[in-house]
Amino acid sequence: MNKRYSMTSSYDVIYEALLPKLAECNLAESAARFGLNINPNGDIIINFLKRDYRITNTGVMPLDGKPVNINNRSILIHYVLSQGTGDPVYLFKPLFRMTTVFSSGDTGKASMMDAPLIKAFGDDIKKLAETIIKLGGKSELSKEPNSQCWLLEVLPKIPVKIIYREADEDFPVEIQTQFDESAPKFLEFECLAFLCGCLVRALIKTAEYGTVDGWE
């Protein structure tokens, strides 16, 4: 009992706090609004970062039965609880430009969320490209010089663009995640930041393990 309690993290507490809200969620209505699959039992089946999950009124579980980071499960609850409607516009911005919290604008430094990607992939664009494709991304024609980009639908109606900008004499390598401008209609900024963290973690862990699953 004590060992179990000591292993409980603040992220586990967040997940547990969401369960009463999930219990009251009309899953059929959420599935219809987001165009999600729902099985005969009334459970939502959703693909998130190349893994299938079952969402019931009692919780979120990966169908493959392998370990999963608790934040992935929490994000999926936030997602089905969202009342957002509409479709993506396929215009992209960094998260810090979608909130007044960072109204000072671009500081020229990598965001706290993107910095781990630069550390992991900054000197290996091939590894980055292979990892993004493993997670379901597709290469896109970049409109910027000396750069490459990929489009990844992290969740239905929430596409993300990942941009790799080569180093030059003035600036180091930059890797930036950008969300569709419509994303705040589906998830609040704090949840989008969590979602970005899940994506960054999945990229790093997939590159490390060579698979999209089997790690937390």
C-alpha positions in Angstrom: 0.0 0.0 0.0 2.7 2.4 0.9 4.8 1.5 -2.1 1.8 2.0 -4.4 1.0 5.4 -2.8 4.6 6.5 -3.2 4.6 5.7 -6.9 1.5 7.9 -7.5 2.5 11.0 -9.4 0.7 14.3 -9.8 -0.1 13.2 -13.3 -1.9 10.1 -11.9 -3.9 12.5 -9.7 -4.9 14.5 -12.8 -6.1 11.4 -14.5 -8.1 10.2 -11.5 -9.7 13.7 -11.2 -11.0 13.5 -14.8 -12.7 10.1 -14.3 -15.9 11.5 -12.7 -16.3 13.8 -15.7 -15.7 11.0 -18.1 -18.4 8.9 -16.3 -21.0 11.6 -17.3 -19.8 12.0 -20.9 -22.1 11.1 -23.7 -19.6 9.1 -25.7 -21.9 8.6 -28.7 -22.3 12.4 -29.0 -18.6 13.0 -28.7 -17.9 10.3 -31.3 -20.4 11.8 -33.8 -18.9 15.3 -33.3 -15.3 14.2 -33.9 -16.1 11.5 -36.5 -14.7 8.8 -34.2 -15.4 5.0 -34.3 -17.7 3.6 -31.7 -18.0 -0.1 -31.1 -21.3 -2.1 -30.3 -20.7 -1.6 -26.6 -20.7 2.1 -26.9 -17.0 2.5 -26.4 -15.0 5.0 -28.5 -12.0 3.6 -30.4 -9.4 6.2 -31.3 -5.9 6.2 -32.7 -3.5 8.5 -31.0 0.2 8.6 -32.0 -0.2 5.2 -33.9 -1.7 3.4 -31.0 -5.4 2.4 -30.6 -7.2 3.2 -27.4 -10.6 2.3 -26.0 -12.4 5.0 -24.2 -15.3 4.0 -21.9 -17.2 5.9 -19.2 -14.8 4.4 -16.7 -11.4 5.1 -18.3 -8.9 5.0 -21.2 -6.9 1.9 -22.1 -4.6 1.0 -25.0 -5.9 -1.9 -27.0 -2.5 -3.4 -27.3 -2.3 -3.8 -23.5 1.3 -2.4 -23.4 2.5 0.4 -21.1 1.4 3.9 -21.8 2.2 7.3 -20.3 -0.6 8.5 -18.0 -0.6 11.9 -19.8 -1.7 10.2 -23.0 -4.8 8.9 -21.2 -5.6 12.2 -19.6 -5.4 14.0 -23.0 -7.8 11.6 -24.5 -10.3 12.3 -21.8 -10.0 16.1 -22.3 -10.5 15.5 -26.0 -13.7 13.6 -25.8 -15.0 16.0 -23.1 -14.4 18.9 -25.5 -17.4 20.6 -27.0 -15.4 21.9 -29.9 -16.9 21.8 -33.4 -15.7 22.6 -36.9 -12.7 21.5 -39.0 -9.0 22.4 -39.1 -8.1 25.4 -41.3 -4.5 24.1 -42.0 -2.9 27.4 -41.0 -0.3 26.8 -38.3 1.3 28.7 -35.4 3.6 27.8 -32.5 1.6 27.4 -29.3 3.1 30.5 -27.7 1.4 32.6 -30.4 -2.0 31.3 -29.5 -2.1 32.8 -26.0 -1.6 36.1 -24.4 0.4 34.4 -21.7 3.5 34.9 -23.9 2.5 38.2 -25.4 6.1 39.4 -25.5 6.4 37.4 -28.7 9.2 35.3 -30.2 12.4 35.6 -28.1 14.5 33.9 -30.8 15.1 30.9 -28.5 13.6 27.4 -28.8 10.4 27.0 -26.8 10.6 24.9 -23.7 8.5 22.2 -25.4 10.6 22.1 -28.6 14.0 22.2 -26.9 14.0 18.4 -26.2 13.5 17.7 -29.9 16.5 19.8 -30.9 18.6 17.9 -28.3 17.4 14.5 -29.6 17.3 15.2 -33.4 19.1 18.5 -34.1 22.1 16.7 -35.7 20.1 13.9 -37.4 17.3 15.1 -39.7 17.1 11.5 -41.2 16.3 10.1 -37.8 13.7 12.8 -37.2 12.0 12.2 -40.5 11.9 8.4 -40.0 10.4 8.8 -36.5 7.7 11.2 -37.6 6.7 8.8 -40.4 6.5 5.9 -37.9 4.1 8.0 -35.9 1.9 8.6 -38.9 3.3 11.9 -40.3 3.8 12.8 -43.9 6.4 14.9 -45.6 5.1 18.3 -46.8 6.6 20.8 -49.2 8.2 23.5 -47.0 7.6 27.1 -47.9 10.7 28.2 -46.0 14.2 28.1 -47.4 16.7 25.6 -46.0 14.0 23.7 -44.1 11.9 20.6 -44.2 8.4 20.0 -42.7 6.0 17.2 -42.0 2.2 17.1 -41.2 0.9 14.8 -38.5 -2.7 14.5 -37.4 -2.1 13.9 -33.7 -5.8 13.6 -33.0 -8.8 13.8 -35.4 -9.2 17.5 -36.3 -5.9 18.5 -34.6 -3.1 18.5 -37.2 0.4 19.5 -36.2 3.2 20.7 -38.4 6.8 19.9 -37.5 9.4 22.1 -39.1 13.2 21.5 -39.2 15.2 24.6 -40.0 18.9 24.1 -40.9 21.6 26.0 -39.0 23.3 28.9 -40.7 26.0 31.4 -39.7 23.5 33.3 -37.6 21.1 30.7 -36.1 21.5 27.2 -34.8 19.3 24.3 -35.9 15.6 24.8 -35.0 12.8 22.2 -34.7 9.4 23.7 -34.1 6.0 22.2 -33.5 3.1 24.3 -34.8 -0.6 23.7 -34.2 -3.5 24.4 -36.5 -5.1 27.7 -35.7 -8.4 26.0 -34.9 -6.8 23.8 -32.2 -7.9 26.0 -29.3 -11.5 25.4 -30.3 -11.0 21.7 -29.3 -8.6 21.9 -26.4 -7.7 24.8 -24.0 -4.2 26.1 -24.2 -3.0 24.1 -21.1 -4.3 20.9 -22.7 -2.6 21.7 -26.0 0.6 22.2 -24.1 0.1 18.8 -22.6 -0.7 17.3 -26.0 2.5 18.8 -27.4 4.4 17.2 -24.5 2.9 13.8 -25.4 3.9 14.3 -29.0 7.5 15.3 -28.1 7.8 12.4 -25.7 6.5 10.0 -28.4 9.0 11.2 -30.9 11.9 10.8 -28.6 10.8 7.4 -27.2 10.0 6.0 -30.6 13.4 7.0 -31.9 15.0 5.5 -28.7 13.1 2.2 -28.8 12.5 1.9 -32.5 8.8 1.3 -31.9 5.7 3.4 -31.2 4.8 1.3 -28.1 6.2 -0.6 -25.2 7.4 2.4 -23.2 5.8 4.8 -20.8 
